Amino acid sequence: MRPVRKKKQKSVEDLQRIQLNEELITALEMAFRRAMGLEEGETLKGLFDNLGNKIDGLSEKIDDLGENLGNKIDNLGAKIDGLSEKIDDLGDNLGTKIDNLGTKIDGLSEKIDDLGENLGTKIDNL
């Protein structure tokens, strides 16, 4: 068994050194709190917890914005598809009208030919 040491009495210098150390620790704690922007009663853990909550809130907002943006892109895609269909329909309609115009021109050309022949016959009969 070890011998029990007797506590030696602390000298005045030791007590002053201890008090100075405690004052330095208190001053360092105050400087740290001030540098970190901690209010009275706030702790660093509380500050980080609060920061974590704010980050979580921002993360949720970013997720919501992403989802909203995705929906808007989907809606825009649907509108583009609708416009594409309308353009296709207009193209088909225009193609049909051009085809009909060709048929009408052919009909007019035949009528002009017939008129020319008829006129030629009438001139010949004169």
MIDOSE-1310 file (N, C-alpha, C; in nm, 2 decimals, decimal comma, always signed):
residues 126
mrpv	+0,08/-0,12/+0,00/+0,00/+0,00/+0,00/+0,09/+0,13/+0,00; +0,04/+0,22/-0,08/+0,12/+0,34/-0,08/+0,10/+0,43/+0,04; +0,20/+0,50/+0,07/+0,18/+0,59/+0,18/+0,09/+0,71/+0,14; +0,01/+0,75/+0,23/-0,08/+0,86/+0,20/+0,00/+0,99/+0,22
rkkk	-0,01/+1,07/+0,12/+0,06/+1,20/+0,12/-0,02/+1,30/+0,20; +0,05/+1,37/+0,27/-0,02/+1,48/+0,34/-0,03/+1,60/+0,24; -0,14/+1,66/+0,24/-0,16/+1,78/+0,16/-0,08/+1,89/+0,22; +0,01/+1,95/+0,13/+0,08/+2,06/+0,19/+0,00/+2,19/+0,18
qksv	+0,02/+2,27/+0,26/-0,05/+2,40/+0,26/+0,00/+2,48/+0,14; -0,10/+2,54/+0,08/-0,07/+2,62/-0,04/-0,02/+2,76/+0,01; +0,08/+2,80/-0,05/+0,14/+2,93/-0,01/+0,05/+3,04/-0,07; +0,08/+3,16/-0,03/+0,01/+3,28/-0,08/+0,03/+3,30/-0,22
edlq	+0,16/+3,27/-0,26/+0,19/+3,28/-0,41/+0,11/+3,18/-0,49; +0,10/+3,06/-0,44/+0,02/+2,95/-0,51/-0,12/+3,00/-0,52; -0,18/+3,05/-0,41/-0,32/+3,10/-0,42/-0,33/+3,21/-0,52; -0,24/+3,30/-0,52/-0,24/+3,42/-0,61/-0,23/+3,37/-0,76
riql	-0,14/+3,27/-0,78/-0,13/+3,21/-0,91/-0,26/+3,14/-0,96; -0,32/+3,07/-0,87/-0,45/+3,00/-0,90/-0,56/+3,11/-0,93; -0,56/+3,21/-0,85/-0,66/+3,32/-0,88/-0,63/+3,38/-1,01; -0,51/+3,41/-1,04/-0,47/+3,47/-1,17/-0,51/+3,38/-1,29
neel	-0,48/+3,25/-1,27/-0,52/+3,15/-1,37/-0,67/+3,15/-1,40; -0,75/+3,16/-1,29/-0,89/+3,16/-1,30/-0,94/+3,28/-1,37; -0,88/+3,40/-1,33/-0,91/+3,52/-1,40/-0,88/+3,52/-1,55; -0,77/+3,46/-1,58/-0,73/+3,44/-1,72/-0,83/+3,36/-1,80
ital	-0,87/+3,25/-1,73/-0,96/+3,16/-1,80/-1,09/+3,23/-1,82; -1,14/+3,30/-1,72/-1,26/+3,38/-1,73/-1,25/+3,48/-1,84; -1,14/+3,55/-1,85/-1,12/+3,65/-1,96/-1,12/+3,59/-2,09; -1,05/+3,47/-2,10/-1,05/+3,40/-2,23/-1,19/+3,35/-2,27
emaf	-1,26/+3,30/-2,18/-1,40/+3,26/-2,20/-1,48/+3,38/-2,25; -1,47/+3,49/-2,19/-1,54/+3,61/-2,23/-1,50/+3,65/-2,37; -1,37/+3,65/-2,40/-1,32/+3,69/-2,53/-1,37/+3,60/-2,64; -1,37/+3,47/-2,61/-1,42/+3,37/-2,70/-1,57/+3,39/-2,73
rram	-1,65/+3,41/-2,62/-1,79/+3,43/-2,64/-1,82/+3,56/-2,72; -1,74/+3,66/-2,70/-1,76/+3,78/-2,77/-1,72/+3,76/-2,92; -1,61/+3,69/-2,94/-1,56/+3,66/-3,08/-1,66/+3,58/-3,15; -1,73/+3,48/-3,09/-1,82/+3,39/-3,15/-1,96/+3,46/-3,16
glee	-1,98/+3,57/-3,10/-2,11/+3,64/-3,10/-2,21/+3,57/-3,02; -2,17/+3,51/-2,91/-2,26/+3,44/-2,82/-2,32/+3,54/-2,72; -2,45/+3,54/-2,71/-2,52/+3,62/-2,61/-2,51/+3,56/-2,48; -2,55/+3,63/-2,38/-2,55/+3,58/-2,24/-2,64/+3,45/-2,23
getl	-2,59/+3,35/-2,18/-2,66/+3,22/-2,16/-2,66/+3,13/-2,28; -2,61/+3,18/-2,40/-2,59/+3,09/-2,52/-2,47/+3,01/-2,50; -2,48/+2,89/-2,56/-2,36/+2,80/-2,57/-2,32/+2,78/-2,71; -2,20/+2,73/-2,73/-2,15/+2,70/-2,86/-2,23/+2,59/-2,92
kglf	-2,27/+2,49/-2,84/-2,35/+2,38/-2,89/-2,49/+2,44/-2,94; -2,54/+2,53/-2,86/-2,67/+2,59/-2,90/-2,66/+2,66/-3,03; -2,55/+2,73/-3,04/-2,52/+2,81/-3,17/-2,51/+2,71/-3,29; -2,44/+2,60/-3,27/-2,43/+2,51/-3,38/-2,56/+2,44/-3,40
dnlg	-2,64/+2,41/-3,30/-2,77/+2,35/-3,32/-2,86/+2,44/-3,40; -2,86/+2,57/-3,36/-2,94/+2,67/-3,43/-2,89/+2,68/-3,58; -2,76/+2,68/-3,60/-2,71/+2,68/-3,74/-2,75/+2,56/-3,82; -2,75/+2,44/-3,75/-2,79/+2,32/-3,82/-2,94/+2,33/-3,85
nkid	-3,02/+2,38/-3,77/-3,16/+2,40/-3,80/-3,18/+2,49/-3,92; -3,11/+2,60/-3,92/-3,12/+2,69/-4,03/-3,07/+2,63/-4,16; -2,97/+2,55/-4,16/-2,92/+2,48/-4,28/-3,03/+2,38/-4,32; -3,09/+2,31/-4,23/-3,20/+2,21/-4,26/-3,31/+2,29/-4,33
glse	-3,35/+2,40/-4,27/-3,45/+2,49/-4,33/-3,42/+2,53/-4,48; -3,29/+2,57/-4,50/-3,25/+2,61/-4,63/-3,25/+2,49/-4,72; -3,21/+2,38/-4,67/-3,21/+2,26/-4,75/-3,35/+2,22/-4,80; -3,45/+2,24/-4,71/-3,59/+2,21/-4,75/-3,64/+2,31/-4,85
kidd	-3,60/+2,44/-4,84/-3,64/+2,54/-4,93/-3,57/+2,51/-5,07; -3,45/+2,47/-5,07/-3,38/+2,43/-5,20/-3,45/+2,32/-5,26; -3,49/+2,22/-5,18/-3,56/+2,10/-5,24/-3,69/+2,15/-5,30; -3,77/+2,23/-5,23/-3,89/+2,28/-5,28/-3,87/+2,36/-5,41
lgen	-3,77/+2,45/-5,41/-3,74/+2,52/-5,53/-3,71/+2,43/-5,65; -3,63/+2,33/-5,62/-3,59/+2,23/-5,72/-3,72/+2,16/-5,78; -3,81/+2,12/-5,69/-3,93/+2,05/-5,73/-4,02/+2,15/-5,81; -4,03/+2,27/-5,76/-4,11/+2,37/-5,84/-4,05/+2,40/-5,97
lgnk	-3,91/+2,41/-5,98/-3,85/+2,43/-6,11/-3,87/+2,31/-6,20; -3,86/+2,19/-6,14/-3,89/+2,07/-6,22/-4,03/+2,07/-6,28; -4,13/+2,11/-6,20/-4,27/+2,11/-6,25/-4,28/+2,22/-6,36; -4,22/+2,33/-6,34/-4,22/+2,44/-6,44/-4,16/+2,39/-6,57
idnl	-4,05/+2,32/-6,56/-3,98/+2,27/-6,68/-4,07/+2,16/-6,75; -4,14/+2,08/-6,67/-4,23/+1,98/-6,73/-4,35/+2,05/-6,80; -4,40/+2,15/-6,73/-4,51/+2,23/-6,79/-4,47/+2,30/-6,92; -4,35/+2,35/-6,92/-4,29/+2,42/-7,04/-4,28/+2,31/-7,15
gaki	-4,23/+2,19/-7,11/-4,21/+2,09/-7,21/-4,35/+2,05/-7,28; -4,45/+2,04/-7,19/-4,59/+2,01/-7,24/-4,64/+2,12/-7,34; -4,61/+2,25/-7,30/-4,65/+2,36/-7,39/-4,57/+2,35/-7,52; -4,45/+2,32/-7,51/-4,37/+2,31/-7,64/-4,42/+2,20/-7,72
dgls	-4,46/+2,08/-7,66/-4,51/+1,97/-7,73/-4,64/+2,02/-7,80; -4,73/+2,09/-7,73/-4,85/+2,14/-7,78/-4,83/+2,23/-7,90; -4,73/+2,32/-7,89/-4,69/+2,41/-8,00/-4,64/+2,34/-8,12; -4,56/+2,23/-8,09/-4,51/+2,15/-8,19/-4,62/+2,08/-8,27
ekid	-4,72/+2,03/-8,20/-4,83/+1,97/-8,27/-4,91/+2,08/-8,35; -4,93/+2,20/-8,30/-4,99/+2,30/-8,38/-4,91/+2,34/-8,50; -4,78/+2,34/-8,49/-4,70/+2,38/-8,60/-4,71/+2,26/-8,71; -4,71/+2,14/-8,66/-4,73/+2,03/-8,75/-4,86/+2,04/-8,82
dlgd	-4,97/+2,07/-8,75/-5,10/+2,08/-8,81/-5,10/+2,19/-8,91; -5,04/+2,31/-8,88/-5,03/+2,42/-8,97/-4,96/+2,38/-9,10; -4,85/+2,30/-9,08/-4,77/+2,26/-9,19/-4,86/+2,17/-9,28; -4,93/+2,07/-9,22/-5,02/+1,98/-9,30/-5,12/+2,06/-9,37
nlgt	-5,18/+2,16/-9,30/-5,29/+2,24/-9,36/-5,23/+2,32/-9,48; -5,11/+2,38/-9,46/-5,05/+2,46/-9,56/-5,02/+2,37/-9,68; -4,97/+2,25/-9,65/-4,94/+2,15/-9,76/-5,06/+2,12/-9,84; -5,17/+2,09/-9,77/-5,30/+2,06/-9,84/-5,34/+2,18/-9,92
kidn	-5,33/+2,30/-9,87/-5,37/+2,42/-9,95/-5,28/+2,44/-10,07; -5,15/+2,41/-10,06/-5,06/+2,42/-10,17/-5,10/+2,32/-10,28; -5,13/+2,19/-10,23/-5,17/+2,09/-10,32/-5,30/+2,13/-10,39; -5,39/+2,18/-10,32/-5,52/+2,23/-10,38/-5,49/+2,34/-10,48
lgtk	-5,40/+2,43/-10,45/-5,37/+2,54/-10,54/-5,31/+2,48/-10,67; -5,23/+2,38/-10,66/-5,17/+2,31/-10,78/-5,28/+2,26/-10,86; -5,38/+2,19/-10,80/-5,49/+2,13/-10,87/-5,57/+2,24/-10,94; -5,60/+2,35/-10,87/-5,67/+2,47/-10,93/-5,59/+2,53/-11,05
idgl	-5,46/+2,54/-11,03/-5,38/+2,59/-11,14/-5,39/+2,50/-11,26; -5,38/+2,37/-11,23/-5,40/+2,27/-11,34/-5,53/+2,29/-11,41; -5,64/+2,30/-11,33/-5,77/+2,32/-11,39/-5,78/+2,45/-11,47; -5,72/+2,55/-11,42/-5,72/+2,68/-11,50/-5,64/+2,67/-11,63
seki	-5,53/+2,59/-11,62/-5,45/+2,57/-11,74/-5,53/+2,50/-11,84; -5,60/+2,40/-11,80/-5,68/+2,32/-11,90/-5,79/+2,41/-11,96; -5,85/+2,50/-11,88/-5,95/+2,59/-11,93/-5,89/+2,69/-12,03; -5,77/+2,73/-11,99/-5,70/+2,83/-12,09/-5,67/+2,76/-12,22
ddlg	-5,63/+2,63/-12,21/-5,60/+2,55/-12,33/-5,73/+2,54/-12,41; -5,84/+2,50/-12,34/-5,97/+2,49/-12,41/-6,01/+2,62/-12,48; -6,00/+2,73/-12,40/-6,03/+2,86/-12,46/-5,95/+2,89/-12,58; -5,82/+2,86/-12,57/-5,73/+2,88/-12,68/-5,77/+2,80/-12,81
enlg	-5,80/+2,67/-12,78/-5,85/+2,59/-12,89/-5,98/+2,64/-12,95; -6,07/+2,68/-12,86/-6,20/+2,73/-12,91/-6,18/+2,86/-12,99; -6,09/+2,94/-12,94/-6,07/+3,07/-13,01/-6,00/+3,04/-13,14; -5,91/+2,94/-13,15/-5,84/+2,91/-13,27/-5,95/+2,85/-13,37
tkid	-6,04/+2,77/-13,32/-6,14/+2,71/-13,41/-6,23/+2,83/-13,46; -6,27/+2,92/-13,38/-6,35/+3,03/-13,42/-6,28/+3,12/-13,52; -6,15/+3,14/-13,50/-6,08/+3,22/-13,60/-6,07/+3,14/-13,73; -6,05/+3,01/-13,72/-6,04/+2,93/-13,85/-6,17/+2,94/-13,92
nl	-6,28/+2,94/-13,85/-6,41/+2,94/-13,91/-6,45/+3,08/-13,97; -6,38/+3,17/-13,94/-6,41/+3,30/-13,99/-6,38/+3,32/-14,13
